[in-house]
Amino acid sequence: MKRVPKPVFFIVALLILAFAYTAVFGIAYYNGDNKVTVIKGISDIRWGIDISGGVNATFKPADNYDASKEELKAASETIKQRMQMSGINDYEIYDDEKNDKIIVRFPWKADEKEYNAAEAVEEISATAKLTFRPDKNYADTKVDKSGNVLPITPTNPNASTETEDTRTDEEKLNEALTTATTDTTIVLMDGSMVKDAKPRYGNLSQGGLAEHYVELTLTDEGKDRFAQITKTYLNKVVSIWMDDVMISYPTINSEITDGVAVISGSFTAKSAAELANKIKAGALPFSLETVTYGNISPTLGQNALLAMGWAGGIAFLLIAVLMIVFYRLPGVIAVISLTGQMALSIAAISRYFPIFSSFTMTLPGIAGLILSIGMGVDCNVITAERIKEELRAGRTLDGALEKGTKNSLAAIIDGNMTVVIVSIILILVFGTSNILSFLFGASTTGTIYAFGYTLLVGVLSNFIMGVFCSRLMLKSIAGFKPLRKNWLFGGVKNGK
């Protein structure tokens, strides 16, 4: 057997335990009264309606607009897209075509404290129109809920009150694209020319500090328009507005012809992601007004999550004791790898890794997570039993570790790959964008998707922790002379 250096056991074990701690508790600090989250933990998970309750709202087209069946469907699809981009998979949307209404149910945010249904409803029904305008002139300011002063209402400082501007919008735009006007009421480009938007983190200028920003990928039309804008407004300011609120006012430092633009400003990771999601979702086909809204009580009761937490903790402790009693050192390593598997599954749900979308955790999702932990236990049991069999057949410790880990791999892959295939089918068929919602309904499809997602994440985590890391630790710890006793690896007591 090829020996693994002794320090590897301690390095891998400490990394797993440190990762598990941060995945469970997260890392955050307070800047005054504002909590700044560096790494998300369990407290940042968005729980489903069945666990934490949520919001029930009914929308209709504003100003008595008579929406067609297709327009109503487009509006509901936009709302659905916004929720998917926010990591909300536990939701229900119904189109009431007869009465021109859209009925929506979705869970609270993870950090919700005031349970303000009106504010939650506004989050998914806002129009969020993006525009690029000359200069940075504005008429007024407002203070947001975080205490930030925001410029609002674009204006033209050179407008005359004596003469009326009779130019058409097209004439104003053509002039702005050739003369670099400072009239902020002119729209140079809007969100319809943006193909994609993604939150990013890095240095925008050489020698500058890393910051959060939003990267825009433009359409072919937007690429040509933006190239013209950056040429005309070189070394001048072009402000960026979301509805009537100025969110950034960068100075154009060079001509941009590759179709990629950047929105920078005082963004946090959260605000950059929210802005990118709003831009990607686009504006609704018409304005919506809220007919009714209210709170939904959790279907399992307020104490259900606490009870499940205690049950899971007790079950894990019992499994840990049994693994150590029956399999000794492989049992200890199995407990460490199972801890890492649980942490990796939690991290995939809480958006510990910013590149992955967050996820709404429901009761079926918890069931999928628990089942995947069972698969992880099974993986470690198969490996430990194979090693025990090889030792009792007379092999040396190194030979038993080599042969046992090798012989168990095929059985582990077969069992886990079957679950992976089933999980992928559940996600694709019953996901938030699916082909069977017309049969089972929005609630059922979201519920089954949650189960498939957590099951898949758990099984993939098992391959990383239960197969790769546990075997690495096992071969490393076998290098310590005081521990090179067969009975510590499942052999007979008087083995060498």
C-alpha positions in Angstrom: 0.0 0.0 0.0 1.3 3.5 -0.9 1.7 5.3 2.5 0.0 8.6 3.1 2.1 11.1 5.2 1.1 11.0 8.9 0.3 14.8 9.2 -2.4 14.3 6.5 -4.9 12.9 9.1 -4.6 15.9 11.3 -4.7 18.4 8.4 -7.8 16.8 6.9 -9.6 16.3 10.2 -9.0 19.9 11.4 -10.1 21.3 8.0 -13.3 19.3 8.2 -14.1 20.3 11.7 -13.3 24.0 11.0 -15.5 23.9 7.9 -18.3 22.2 9.8 -18.2 25.0 12.5 -18.4 27.8 9.9 -21.1 26.0 7.9 -23.3 25.6 11.0 -22.7 28.9 12.8 -21.5 31.1 9.9 -19.3 34.1 10.3 -20.7 37.6 10.9 -19.9 40.9 12.6 -21.8 44.1 13.5 -21.1 47.5 11.9 -23.1 49.6 14.4 -26.6 48.2 14.4 -26.2 46.5 11.0 -25.2 42.8 10.8 -22.6 42.1 8.1 -22.6 38.4 7.1 -19.2 37.1 5.8 -20.1 33.4 5.6 -23.7 32.1 5.9 -24.7 29.4 8.3 -27.8 27.6 9.4 -29.4 30.8 10.7 -29.3 32.2 7.1 -31.3 29.3 5.6 -34.6 30.3 4.2 -37.1 27.8 5.7 -40.2 26.7 3.8 -43.8 27.6 4.5 -44.3 24.3 6.4 -41.6 25.2 8.9 -41.6 29.0 9.3 -44.8 30.2 7.5 -44.9 32.8 4.8 -46.9 35.3 2.8 -50.1 34.9 0.8 -50.8 37.6 -1.8 -53.2 38.3 -4.7 -52.2 40.7 -7.5 -54.1 42.2 -10.4 -53.1 44.6 -13.3 -53.0 48.2 -12.1 -55.2 51.0 -13.5 -57.9 48.4 -14.4 -55.8 47.1 -17.3 -57.5 44.2 -19.0 -54.7 41.7 -19.4 -54.9 38.9 -21.9 -54.3 35.3 -21.0 -50.8 35.5 -22.5 -50.0 38.7 -20.6 -51.2 37.3 -17.3 -49.1 34.2 -17.9 -46.0 36.4 -18.7 -46.5 38.4 -15.5 -46.7 35.2 -13.4 -43.6 33.7 -15.1 -41.7 36.9 -14.3 -42.7 36.6 -10.6 -41.8 32.9 -10.7 -38.4 33.8 -12.2 -37.7 36.4 -9.5 -38.4 33.9 -6.8 -36.2 31.2 -8.4 -33.3 33.7 -8.6 -33.8 34.4 -4.9 -33.5 30.7 -4.1 -37.2 30.3 -3.3 -38.3 26.9 -4.5 -41.1 26.4 -2.0 -43.8 28.6 -3.6 -47.2 28.4 -5.3 -48.4 30.6 -8.2 -51.9 30.4 -9.7 -53.4 32.4 -12.6 -57.0 33.3 -12.1 -57.7 34.2 -15.8 -61.4 34.8 -15.3 -60.8 37.6 -12.8 -57.4 38.8 -14.0 -55.6 37.9 -10.8 -52.4 36.1 -9.8 -52.3 34.3 -6.5 -48.9 33.7 -4.9 -47.7 31.9 -1.7 -44.0 32.0 -0.6 -42.0 31.7 2.6 -40.4 34.4 4.7 -36.8 35.5 4.3 -34.2 33.8 6.5 -33.5 37.0 8.5 -37.1 38.1 8.7 -37.9 39.6 12.2 -40.8 41.9 11.7 -42.8 39.7 9.3 -43.9 42.6 7.2 -46.1 41.0 4.5 -46.4 44.3 2.6 -42.6 44.6 2.2 -42.3 41.0 1.2 -44.9 41.4 -1.5 -43.2 44.5 -2.8 -40.0 42.5 -3.3 -41.5 40.2 -5.9 -44.0 42.7 -7.6 -41.7 45.7 -8.2 -41.1 46.8 -11.8 -37.4 47.4 -11.4 -36.7 49.2 -14.6 -32.9 49.8 -15.4 -31.8 52.9 -17.3 -28.5 54.6 -18.2 -28.6 58.4 -18.3 -26.2 61.3 -19.0 -24.5 62.9 -16.0 -25.8 62.5 -12.4 -28.3 65.2 -11.9 -31.2 64.6 -9.5 -34.0 66.5 -7.9 -34.3 65.0 -4.5 -33.0 62.4 -2.0 -34.5 59.7 0.2 -33.2 57.5 3.1 -33.6 53.7 2.7 -34.2 51.3 5.6 -30.5 50.9 6.1 -30.0 54.6 6.6 -28.3 55.2 3.2 -29.1 58.5 1.4 -30.2 57.8 -2.1 -30.5 60.3 -5.0 -33.9 60.2 -6.7 -35.8 61.7 -9.6 -33.5 62.4 -12.6 -33.6 66.0 -13.8 -32.3 68.5 -16.4 -30.4 71.4 -14.8 -30.4 73.3 -18.1 -34.1 73.1 -18.7 -35.8 76.5 -19.3 -39.1 77.2 -17.8 -39.9 79.7 -20.5 -39.7 77.5 -23.6 -41.2 74.1 -24.0 -39.0 71.3 -25.4 -40.9 70.0 -28.5 -38.3 67.4 -29.5 -39.3 63.8 -29.7 -37.7 61.2 -27.5 -35.8 59.8 -30.6 -34.4 63.3 -31.4 -33.3 63.8 -27.8 -31.6 60.4 -27.8 -29.8 61.1 -31.1 -28.5 64.4 -29.8 -27.4 62.8 -26.5 -25.4 60.2 -28.4 -23.5 62.8 -30.3 -23.1 65.9 -28.1 -22.8 64.4 -24.5 -25.6 66.3 -22.9 -26.1 66.6 -19.1 -29.8 66.1 -19.3 -30.5 63.2 -17.0 -34.1 62.9 -18.1 -32.9 61.4 -21.4 -32.6 57.6 -21.4 -29.5 56.4 -23.3 -30.1 52.7 -22.8 -32.5 50.6 -20.8 -32.7 47.1 -19.3 -34.1 45.5 -22.5 -30.6 45.7 -24.0 -29.1 43.6 -21.1 -28.8 39.9 -21.8 -27.5 38.8 -18.4 -26.4 40.2 -15.0 -24.2 38.5 -12.4 -22.9 39.6 -9.0 -19.1 39.7 -8.9 -16.3 40.5 -6.4 -12.8 41.7 -7.4 -10.7 44.7 -8.3 -12.2 46.9 -10.9 -9.1 49.1 -11.2 -5.4 48.3 -11.0 -4.2 48.8 -7.4 -7.8 49.3 -6.2 -9.5 47.5 -3.4 -11.7 44.5 -4.1 -15.4 45.3 -4.1 -18.8 43.8 -4.9 -20.2 44.9 -8.3 -22.7 43.7 -11.0 -21.5 42.6 -14.4 -23.8 43.1 -17.3 -23.7 41.1 -20.6 -25.4 43.1 -23.3 -27.4 42.0 -26.3 -26.1 42.7 -29.8 -28.1 45.9 -29.9 -27.0 46.9 -26.4 -23.3 46.2 -27.4 -23.5 48.7 -30.3 -25.4 51.2 -28.2 -23.0 51.0 -25.2 -20.0 51.3 -27.5 -21.5 54.5 -28.9 -22.3 55.8 -25.3 -18.8 55.2 -24.0 -17.3 56.9 -27.1 -19.5 60.0 -26.7 -19.2 60.2 -22.9 -15.5 59.3 -22.6 -14.2 60.9 -19.3 -17.7 61.9 -18.4 -20.3 60.5 -16.0 -23.1 58.2 -17.0 -25.5 57.5 -14.2 -27.3 54.2 -13.7 -30.9 54.2 -12.3 -33.2 51.5 -11.0 -36.7 53.0 -11.5 -36.2 56.6 -10.3 -33.3 55.8 -7.9 -29.7 56.5 -8.9 -27.7 53.4 -7.9 -24.3 54.3 -9.5 -22.6 57.1 -11.4 -19.4 55.8 -12.9 -17.0 57.9 -15.0 -16.4 56.4 -18.5 -12.6 55.8 -18.5 -12.4 54.0 -21.9 -14.5 52.9 -24.9 -16.2 49.6 -24.2 -16.9 47.6 -27.3 -17.0 44.0 -26.0 -20.6 44.1 -24.8 -19.7 43.8 -21.1 -20.6 46.6 -18.7 -20.2 47.0 -14.9 -22.3 48.6 -12.3 -20.3 49.6 -9.2 -21.1 51.4 -6.1 -21.4 50.8 -2.3 -22.6 47.2 -2.9 -22.6 44.4 -0.4 -22.6 40.7 -1.6 -26.4 40.7 -0.8 -27.3 44.0 -2.5 -25.2 43.1 -5.6 -27.0 39.8 -5.9 -30.4 41.4 -5.4 -29.7 44.0 -8.1 -28.4 41.3 -10.6 -31.6 39.2 -9.9 -33.9 42.2 -10.5 -32.2 43.1 -13.8 -32.2 39.5 -15.0 -35.9 39.1 -14.1 -36.7 42.2 -16.1 -39.7 44.4 -15.8 -43.2 43.0 -15.6 -45.3 43.3 -18.7 -47.6 45.7 -16.8 -47.7 47.2 -13.3 -49.3 45.1 -10.6 -51.3 46.2 -7.6 -51.9 44.1 -4.5 -55.5 43.2 -3.9 -55.0 41.3 -0.7 -52.1 40.0 1.3 -51.5 38.3 4.7 -49.4 36.0 6.8 -49.4 32.2 6.5 -48.9 30.2 9.7 -46.4 27.3 9.6 -48.2 24.1 8.9 -46.0 22.1 11.4 -46.1 24.6 14.2 -43.5 27.0 15.6 -41.6 24.2 17.6 -41.3 21.7 14.7 -37.8 22.9 13.6 -36.4 22.8 17.2 -37.8 19.3 17.6 -36.3 18.1 14.4 -33.0 19.6 15.4 -32.9 17.7 18.7 -34.0 14.5 17.0 -31.2 14.8 14.4 -28.6 15.6 17.0 -29.5 12.6 19.2 -29.6 10.3 16.2 -26.1 11.5 15.0 -24.7 10.8 18.5 -26.1 7.3 18.6 -24.7 6.6 15.2 -21.3 7.9 16.3 -21.2 5.7 19.3 -22.3 2.6 17.4 -19.7 3.2 14.6 -16.9 3.7 17.1 -17.9 0.6 19.2 -18.2 -1.7 16.2 -15.4 -0.4 14.0 -12.9 1.4 16.3 -10.5 3.6 14.4 -12.5 3.3 11.1 -15.5 4.3 13.1 -13.8 7.4 14.5 -12.8 8.4 11.0 -16.4 7.7 9.8 -17.8 10.1 12.4 -15.4 12.8 11.2 -16.3 12.3 7.5 -20.1 12.2 8.3 -19.6 15.5 10.1 -18.0 16.9 7.0 -20.8 15.5 4.8 -23.4 17.2 6.9 -21.5 20.5 6.8 -21.1 20.3 3.1 -24.8 19.6 2.6 -25.7 22.6 4.9 -23.3 24.8 3.0 -24.9 23.9 -0.3 -28.3 25.0 1.1 -27.3 28.1 3.0 -25.3 29.7 0.1 -22.1 29.3 2.0 -20.4 29.3 -1.4 -21.6 32.5 -3.2 -21.3 30.9 -6.7 -24.3 28.6 -5.8 -27.9 29.8 -5.5 -29.5 29.7 -2.0 -32.2 27.1 -1.3 -35.5 27.0 0.6 -35.4 24.2 3.2 -38.7 22.3 3.7 -39.6 19.2 5.7 -39.2 16.9 2.6 -35.8 18.6 2.1 -34.8 17.7 5.6 -36.0 14.1 4.9 -33.7 14.0 1.8 -30.8 15.2 3.9 -31.3 12.6 6.6 -31.6 9.8 3.9 -28.3 11.0 2.4 -26.6 10.8 5.9 -27.9 7.2 6.0 -26.2 6.6 2.6 -23.0 8.1 4.2 -23.1 5.7 7.1 -23.7 2.8 4.7 -20.6 3.8 2.7 -18.4 3.8 5.8 -19.8 0.5 7.0 -19.1 -1.2 3.7 -15.5 0.0 3.8 -14.9 -1.0 7.4 -16.5 -4.4 6.9 -14.3 -5.1 3.9 -11.2 -4.2 5.9 -12.3 -6.4 8.8 -12.8 -9.3 6.4 -9.3 -8.9 4.9 -7.7 -8.8 8.4 -9.5 -11.9 9.5 -8.4 -13.6 6.3 -4.8 -13.2 7.4 -3.7 -10.1 5.4 -1.3 -7.6 6.9 -2.7 -4.3 8.0 -1.5 -2.4 4.9 -2.7 -5.2 2.7 -6.1 -5.2 4.3 -6.5 -1.4 4.0 -5.5 -1.5 0.4 -7.6 -4.5 -0.6 -10.6 -3.5 1.6 -10.9 0.1 0.3 -10.5 -1.2 -3.2 -13.1 -3.9 -3.0 -15.7 -1.7 -1.3 -15.5 1.0 -3.9 -17.6 -0.7 -6.6 -20.4 -1.5 -4.2 -20.4 2.1 -2.9 -20.5 3.6 -6.4 -23.3 1.3 -7.5 -25.5 2.2 -4.6 -24.9 5.9 -4.6 -25.1 6.3 -8.4 -28.6 4.8 -8.3 -29.6 7.5 -5.8 -27.9 10.2 -7.9 -29.9 9.2 -11.0 -33.2 9.2 -9.1 -32.4 12.6 -7.5 -31.6 14.2 -10.8 -34.9 12.8 -12.3 -36.8 14.3 -9.3 -35.1 17.7 -9.8 -35.7 17.8 -13.5 -39.3 16.5 -13.6 -40.6 18.1 -10.4 -38.4 21.2 -10.3 -39.6 24.8 -10.2 -39.5 24.8 -14.0 -41.0 21.4 -14.8 -43.1 19.4 -17.2 -45.5 17.8 -14.7 -46.9 20.8 -12.7 -50.1 20.6 -14.7 -50.7 17.2 -13.2 -49.5 17.6 -9.6 -49.8 21.3 -9.0 -47.2 23.9 -7.9 -47.1 22.9 -4.2 -46.4 19.2 -4.9 -43.7 19.9 -7.5 -41.8 22.2 -5.2 -42.0 19.7 -2.4 -40.7 16.8 -4.4 -37.9 19.1 -5.8 -36.7 19.9 -2.3 -36.4 16.2 -1.5 -34.5 15.5 -4.7 -32.2 18.5 -4.3 -31.0 17.7 -0.7 -30.7 14.0 -1.5 -28.5 14.8 -4.5 -26.3 17.3 -2.5 -26.0 14.8 0.4 -24.9 11.9 -1.8 -22.4 14.0 -3.7 -21.0 15.2 -0.4 -20.7 11.6 0.6 -18.4 10.9 -2.3 -16.2 13.8 -1.2 -16.1 13.1 2.5 -17.1 9.4 2.9 -15.0 8.1 0.0 -12.1 10.4 -0.6 -11.4 12.1 2.7 -12.1 9.1 5.0 -9.8 6.9 3.0 -7.1 9.5 3.0 -7.4 9.8 6.8 -7.5 6.0 7.2 -4.3 5.4 5.3 -2.6 8.3 7.1 -3.5 7.2 10.6 -2.2 3.7 9.8 1.3 5.2 9.7 1.4 5.8 13.4 3.3 2.9 15.0 1.2 2.8 18.3 -2.0 2.5 16.2 -0.7 -0.2 13.9 -2.7 -2.9 15.7 -5.2 -5.1 13.8 -7.9 -5.0 16.5 -8.0 -1.2 16.2 -9.1 -1.7 12.6 -11.6 -4.5 13.3 -9.3 -7.5 13.5 -8.9 -9.9 16.4 -7.6 -8.6 19.7 -4.3 -10.4 19.6 -3.5 -9.5 16.0 -0.3 -7.6 15.2 
